[in-house]
């Protein structure tokens, strides 16, 4: 990886992790690590262009079928691809199919950009991780192999002590907080060969654990507001991403388009689905 390199464009492909949940903005939309990264890269490269095609709830097959061709057509400097984790969390998961579709995505995206970025996704310490750890690590082994085979680079978020800390995760226990997303943006920034601006890897200082009553109240809230709806969608075959498309994707034409982040302080309209300013079809 070239140190202190310059990049003129970024395309983000994936699911809710890349869409930006749960980095919630005041207007009810999401920002997320990809938006933060794009804004930072834009400061270094006037005219920088960005497209976030990620949609919450998408399985790897849907990512390949709905996002990969549109992303490849943009011919970006950098493409990030994160997918497959939603598949591993399903009770019935065909890992052979998941791995095949992920390789299909990498094979298509790698020659379309100057740098393809893959990730070993972060995971919150807890019972969910322990139940599905085997599948997840099988997926990450494939990610490492694909990166070597196709010349991609891997951001290892899974091994980072900071991102396994429950304090980095929202109350739904599935999505990162704003601080978690900020650390992911820094991790990708450094992986792209850019000078470190902070320590994203180290776990935050310990704090006093919540009282037993507070933990039980939070568990009940989690089960009622997040776990029960998630189980309901699994039982009925629905997805939180049904009817949605990426923030920089025109569903009518099936084409992606660019936006240009204004500056590092302004949300750039990635994961939340906000209409971008004056989009120009590619």
Buried (B, 14 or more C-beta within 10 A) or exposed (E): EEEEBEBBBBBBBBBBBBBBBBBBBEEEBBBBBBBBBBBBBBEBBEEBBBBBBBBBBBBBBBBBBBBBBBBBBBEBBBBBBBBBBBBBBEEEBEBEEBBBBBBBBBEBBBEBBBBBBBBBBBBBEEEBBEEBEEBBBBBBEBBBEBBEEBEBBBBBBBEBEBBBBEEBBBEBBBBBBBBBBBBBBBBBBBBBBBEEEEEBBEEEEEEEEEEEEEEEEEEEEBEEEBBEEBEEBBEEEEBBBEEBBBBBBBEEEEBBBBBBBEEBEEBBBBBBBBEBEEBEEB
